[in-house]
Amino acid sequence: MTYPALLQTVLDAMDHRGLAEFYRQLLGWRYRDGDADGEHDWLVLIGPGQRLAFQQVEALPPSTWPDSYVPQQLHLDLTVPDVPSLDRQHERALELGAVLLLDRSDDADEPLRVYADPAGHPFCLFVSA
């Protein structure tokens, strides 16, 4: 049997170019050919064996996580190899426009921080071997 393959994850945003730039800089990925310049309602970033796409929308209520009024619906898990890397990426994420939602960086079993990206989508940054 042949199964479907996951091509990419798509994030809606009212400023899809701004959100794509946030993740391009945070992850160090590149735009798909033709997406770096010009006006497109759909943008794709390409990373090592992965793709992340951004779709322009008219309205998008930001998640109210950890309150469940507007649920996450989807979030990205990003990992780093150690706590010093977690701290470096924390500073980078904030400089790029992320908002810290939860700080468990002192958790001995799984140091992590949860952020909202500039469009309000939650994402996790945690230590994983």
C-alpha positions as CSV (number, residue, x, y, z in Angstrom):
1,M,0.0,0.0,0.0
2,T,1.2,3.5,-0.8
3,Y,0.6,6.2,1.9
4,P,0.4,9.9,1.4
5,A,3.5,11.9,2.2
6,L,3.5,15.1,4.2
7,L,4.7,17.8,2.0
8,Q,4.7,20.8,4.4
9,T,3.0,22.5,7.3
10,V,1.1,25.6,6.5
11,L,0.6,28.6,8.8
12,D,-2.1,31.2,8.2
13,A,-1.1,34.8,8.9
14,M,-2.5,38.3,8.3
15,D,1.1,39.3,7.4
16,H,2.4,36.1,5.8
17,R,5.6,37.8,4.5
18,G,6.4,39.0,8.0
19,L,5.8,35.6,9.5
20,A,7.8,33.8,6.8
21,E,10.7,36.2,7.6
22,F,10.4,35.5,11.3
23,Y,10.8,31.7,10.7
24,R,13.4,32.2,7.9
25,Q,15.7,34.0,10.3
26,L,14.9,31.8,13.3
27,L,15.5,28.6,11.5
28,G,18.1,29.7,8.9
29,W,16.0,28.3,6.1
30,R,15.6,29.7,2.5
31,Y,12.7,30.7,0.4
32,R,11.5,28.4,-2.4
33,D,12.7,29.7,-5.8
34,G,10.6,32.7,-6.7
35,D,9.2,33.4,-3.2
36,A,11.9,35.7,-1.9
37,D,10.8,38.7,-4.0
38,G,7.4,39.8,-5.3
39,E,3.8,39.6,-4.1
40,H,2.5,36.1,-3.4
41,D,-0.4,35.0,-1.2
42,W,1.5,31.7,-0.5
43,L,5.2,31.5,0.5
44,V,7.3,28.4,1.2
45,L,10.5,28.1,3.3
46,I,12.7,25.1,2.6
47,G,14.9,23.5,5.3
48,P,16.8,20.3,5.5
49,G,14.2,17.8,4.4
50,Q,11.4,20.0,5.6
51,R,9.1,22.8,4.3
52,L,7.0,25.4,6.1
53,A,4.4,27.4,4.1
54,F,2.6,30.6,4.9
55,Q,-0.8,31.6,3.6
56,Q,-2.2,35.2,3.6
57,V,-5.6,35.5,5.3
58,E,-7.9,38.4,6.0
59,A,-8.4,37.7,9.7
60,L,-6.8,35.4,12.3
61,P,-7.7,35.4,16.0
62,P,-4.5,34.7,17.9
63,S,-4.4,31.7,20.2
64,T,-5.1,32.5,23.9
65,W,-3.0,29.6,25.1
66,P,-2.7,28.6,27.9
67,D,-6.3,29.7,28.2
68,S,-8.5,27.5,26.0
69,Y,-10.8,30.3,24.7
70,V,-9.0,30.3,21.3
71,P,-7.1,27.0,21.2
72,Q,-3.6,26.4,19.7
73,Q,-5.0,24.1,16.9
74,L,-1.4,23.6,15.8
75,H,2.0,24.4,17.2
76,L,5.6,23.8,16.1
77,D,8.1,21.9,18.3
78,L,11.7,23.2,17.8
79,T,14.6,21.5,19.5
80,V,18.2,22.4,20.5
81,P,20.8,20.1,21.9
82,D,21.5,21.8,25.3
83,V,20.5,24.5,27.8
84,P,23.1,27.0,26.6
85,S,21.7,26.7,23.0
86,L,18.2,27.1,24.5
87,D,19.2,30.3,26.1
88,R,20.9,31.6,22.9
89,Q,17.8,30.8,20.8
90,H,15.6,32.4,23.4
91,E,17.3,35.7,22.9
92,R,17.2,35.3,19.1
93,A,13.4,34.5,19.2
94,L,12.7,37.5,21.3
95,E,14.8,39.8,19.1
96,L,12.9,38.5,16.0
97,G,9.5,39.3,17.6
98,A,8.4,36.2,19.5
99,V,6.6,36.7,22.8
100,L,7.4,34.3,25.8
101,L,4.3,32.5,27.0
102,L,5.8,29.9,29.4
103,D,9.3,29.4,30.8
104,R,10.2,26.0,32.1
105,S,13.9,26.3,31.2
106,D,14.8,25.2,34.7
107,D,13.0,21.8,34.3
108,A,15.7,19.2,34.8
109,D,13.9,16.6,32.7
110,E,12.9,18.7,29.7
111,P,13.9,22.4,29.7
112,L,11.6,24.3,27.5
113,R,10.0,27.6,26.7
114,V,6.8,28.3,24.8
115,Y,6.4,31.4,22.7
116,A,3.9,33.1,20.4
117,D,5.3,34.0,16.9
118,P,4.4,37.4,15.5
119,A,1.1,36.1,14.2
120,G,0.2,34.6,17.6
121,H,0.9,30.9,16.8
122,P,2.4,29.2,19.8
123,F,5.7,27.3,19.3
124,C,7.9,25.4,21.7
125,L,11.7,25.5,21.9
126,F,13.1,22.7,24.1
127,V,16.2,20.6,24.8
128,S,16.2,17.2,23.2
129,A,19.1,14.9,22.7
